[in-house]
């Protein structure tokens, strides 16, 4: 996916946590209006106190915000995801 690679490359120097794949469950807000880049999706999550994770679809330019997600799937090629700075990983 050329669009995924382009978006991943754009995130390299952003200082924002990101990874390939998608956070599962913990649905909070879907398909945010006027959020068309992973940078903007990450910023929307940071600005929303209820958001812990974000998912960005690289083909459809869709941004979803997540609260307490239960797992991450890095095998989903059309998504880039990340954590808000307020997110603290729980010990397993």
Backbone as CSV, one residue per row, in Angstrom:
resi,resn,N_x,N_y,N_z,CA_x,CA_y,CA_z,C_x,C_y,C_z
1,UNK,0.840,-1.199,0.000,0.000,0.000,0.000,0.877,1.251,0.000
2,UNK,0.921,1.894,-1.109,1.744,3.094,-1.226,1.264,4.195,-0.291
3,UNK,-0.052,4.314,-0.119,-0.571,5.371,0.760,-0.179,5.114,2.212
4,UNK,-0.168,3.840,2.640,0.252,3.525,4.005,1.709,3.919,4.199
5,UNK,2.564,3.551,3.248,3.981,3.863,3.378,4.216,5.369,3.379
6,UNK,3.476,6.103,2.557,3.596,7.566,2.521,3.204,8.161,3.876
7,UNK,2.085,7.690,4.434,1.639,8.209,5.733,2.600,7.812,6.852
8,UNK,3.105,6.574,6.819,4.069,6.153,7.833,5.328,7.015,7.759
9,UNK,5.809,7.273,6.565,7.003,8.105,6.398,6.757,9.512,6.941
10,UNK,5.547,10.039,6.712,5.236,11.394,7.189,5.228,11.467,8.714
11,UNK,5.037,10.333,9.378,4.982,10.315,10.837,6.365,10.176,11.477
12,UNK,7.378,9.788,10.706,8.700,9.483,11.255,9.301,10.601,12.097
13,UNK,9.118,11.832,11.695,9.725,12.947,12.422,8.699,13.758,13.216
14,UNK,7.512,13.170,13.414,6.421,13.908,14.056,6.557,13.992,15.578
15,UNK,7.296,13.059,16.176,7.363,13.009,17.634,6.133,12.386,18.263
16,UNK,5.235,11.869,17.435,3.985,11.259,17.894,4.144,9.741,17.854
17,UNK,3.624,9.049,18.882,3.643,7.590,18.855,2.741,7.095,17.729
18,UNK,3.242,6.167,16.920,2.445,5.554,15.855,2.963,4.151,15.582
19,UNK,2.122,3.333,14.968,2.490,1.975,14.595,1.541,1.488,13.507
20,UNK,1.952,0.470,12.798,1.066,-0.153,11.816,-0.008,-0.924,12.560
21,UNK,-1.200,-0.986,11.982,-2.263,-1.783,12.569,-3.354,-0.940,13.189
22,UNK,-4.195,-1.621,13.974,-5.411,-0.986,14.486,-5.670,-1.420,15.931
23,UNK,-6.138,-0.464,16.743,-6.596,-0.786,18.094,-8.000,-1.358,18.007
24,UNK,-8.252,-2.429,18.741,-9.548,-3.097,18.732,-10.383,-2.683,19.936
25,UNK,-11.678,-2.612,19.722,-12.653,-2.329,20.768,-12.396,-0.944,21.384
26,UNK,-13.042,-0.636,22.467,-12.870,0.663,23.099,-13.376,1.812,22.242
27,UNK,-14.380,1.539,21.390,-14.886,2.574,20.481,-15.333,3.806,21.251
28,UNK,-14.923,4.956,20.759,-15.212,6.228,21.422,-15.823,7.218,20.432
29,UNK,-15.115,7.564,19.386,-15.641,8.447,18.338,-15.190,7.913,16.985
30,UNK,-16.105,7.961,16.004,-15.833,7.391,14.688,-15.817,8.435,13.590
31,UNK,-14.964,8.224,12.612,-14.960,8.971,11.363,-15.046,10.488,11.595
32,UNK,-14.085,11.018,12.314,-14.083,12.452,12.636,-14.068,13.304,11.367
33,UNK,-14.886,14.334,11.355,-14.957,15.244,10.213,-13.659,16.042,10.081
34,UNK,-13.265,16.292,8.861,-12.118,17.157,8.547,-10.803,16.689,9.156
35,UNK,-10.668,15.397,9.415,-9.408,14.836,9.900,-8.904,13.908,8.798
36,UNK,-7.932,14.384,8.038,-7.535,13.686,6.810,-6.092,13.183,6.799
37,UNK,-5.388,13.315,7.924,-4.005,12.825,8.009,-3.815,12.128,9.354
38,UNK,-2.821,11.248,9.448,-2.550,10.639,10.752,-2.095,11.675,11.781
39,UNK,-1.408,12.743,11.338,-0.994,13.817,12.257,-2.226,14.457,12.895
40,UNK,-3.221,14.783,12.061,-4.443,15.421,12.558,-5.223,14.469,13.454
41,UNK,-5.212,13.186,13.130,-5.910,12.187,13.948,-5.256,12.098,15.331
42,UNK,-3.925,12.050,15.355,-3.194,12.014,16.629,-3.472,13.279,17.442
43,UNK,-3.500,14.423,16.777,-3.765,15.692,17.464,-5.179,15.731,18.025
44,UNK,-6.146,15.177,17.283,-7.527,15.128,17.761,-7.619,14.265,19.017
45,UNK,-6.875,13.174,19.037,-6.864,12.300,20.218,-6.229,13.024,21.404
46,UNK,-5.108,13.688,21.185,-4.443,14.415,22.275,-5.342,15.495,22.868
47,UNK,-6.141,16.120,22.014,-6.995,17.231,22.456,-8.259,16.760,23.177
48,UNK,-8.556,15.483,23.125,-9.786,14.934,23.713,-9.422,14.098,24.938
49,UNK,-9.789,14.553,26.115,-9.413,13.869,27.365,-9.905,12.426,27.453
50,UNK,-10.947,12.081,26.693,-11.477,10.715,26.735,-10.761,9.756,25.805
51,UNK,-9.844,10.265,25.002,-9.165,9.439,24.003,-7.837,8.905,24.534
52,UNK,-7.637,7.597,24.349,-6.360,6.979,24.710,-5.592,6.479,23.490
53,UNK,-6.322,6.152,22.406,-5.704,5.620,21.191,-6.411,6.201,19.977
54,UNK,-5.721,6.186,18.837,-6.324,6.619,17.588,-5.992,5.613,16.493
55,UNK,-6.918,5.517,15.518,-6.740,4.683,14.334,-6.987,5.554,13.112
56,UNK,-6.107,5.447,12.120,-6.275,6.215,10.884,-6.233,5.267,9.697
57,UNK,-7.298,5.265,8.885,-7.364,4.429,7.687,-6.673,5.167,6.549
58,UNK,-5.629,4.572,5.981,-4.775,5.273,5.028,-5.390,5.419,3.639
59,UNK,-6.380,4.608,3.305,-7.015,4.705,1.989,-8.192,5.667,2.021
60,UNK,-9.048,5.514,3.026,-10.268,6.330,3.112,-10.090,7.588,3.958
61,UNK,-8.903,7.777,4.529,-8.598,8.939,5.383,-9.641,9.105,6.480
62,UNK,-9.837,8.023,7.209,-10.817,7.986,8.297,-10.067,7.945,9.619
63,UNK,-10.525,8.759,10.566,-9.923,8.806,11.895,-10.953,8.362,12.930
64,UNK,-10.582,7.346,13.709,-11.419,6.866,14.816,-10.632,7.031,16.110
65,UNK,-11.332,7.441,17.156,-10.714,7.569,18.475,-11.188,6.432,19.361
66,UNK,-10.308,5.986,20.242,-10.603,4.860,21.134,-10.380,5.280,22.582
67,UNK,-11.199,4.703,23.451,-10.961,4.878,24.883,-10.090,3.699,25.317
68,UNK,-10.501,2.935,26.260,-9.697,1.809,26.744,-9.820,0.631,25.785
69,UNK,-8.896,0.502,24.856,-8.901,-0.588,23.888,-8.337,-1.848,24.545
70,UNK,-8.755,-3.000,24.026,-8.316,-4.248,24.644,-7.180,-4.933,23.912
71,UNK,-6.873,-4.486,22.721,-5.780,-5.134,22.015,-5.425,-4.413,20.742
72,UNK,-4.236,-4.700,20.258,-3.758,-4.090,19.018,-3.471,-5.197,18.015
73,UNK,-3.896,-4.989,16.761,-3.674,-5.943,15.689,-2.766,-5.289,14.651
74,UNK,-1.513,-5.720,14.594,-0.578,-5.117,13.641,-0.629,-5.786,12.271
75,UNK,-1.552,-6.721,12.085,-1.702,-7.414,10.811,-2.741,-6.795,9.896
76,UNK,-3.212,-5.598,10.213,-4.213,-4.912,9.404,-3.490,-3.838,8.587
77,UNK,-3.263,-4.066,7.289,-2.365,-3.206,6.523,-2.890,-1.813,6.176
78,UNK,-4.191,-1.596,6.217,-4.740,-0.304,5.793,-4.839,0.720,6.908
79,UNK,-4.340,0.415,8.097,-4.489,1.304,9.245,-3.143,1.648,9.862
80,UNK,-3.055,2.880,10.379,-1.966,3.340,11.241,-2.636,3.732,12.554
81,UNK,-1.995,3.441,13.660,-2.605,3.748,14.956,-1.552,4.325,15.892
82,UNK,-2.035,4.821,17.024,-1.103,5.362,18.004,-1.753,5.560,19.350
83,UNK,-0.951,5.969,20.301,-1.400,6.198,21.668,-1.338,7.679,21.999
84,UNK,-2.286,8.117,22.796,-2.209,9.460,23.357,-1.098,9.478,24.407
85,UNK,-0.540,10.626,24.660,0.511,10.744,25.676,-0.011,10.364,27.054
86,UNK,-1.335,10.503,27.280,-1.912,10.182,28.588,-2.064,8.670,28.805
87,UNK,-1.912,7.889,27.752,-2.080,6.439,27.861,-0.921,5.833,28.645
88,UNK,-1.246,4.983,29.607,-0.253,4.265,30.394,-0.554,2.794,30.231
89,UNK,0.388,2.049,29.705,0.203,0.618,29.491,0.102,-0.113,30.822
90,UNK,-0.844,-1.018,30.890,-1.005,-1.812,32.120,-0.089,-3.028,32.059
91,UNK,0.492,-3.405,33.182,1.323,-4.618,33.190,0.463,-5.844,32.882
92,UNK,1.061,-6.805,32.182,0.315,-8.014,31.815,0.356,-9.039,32.904
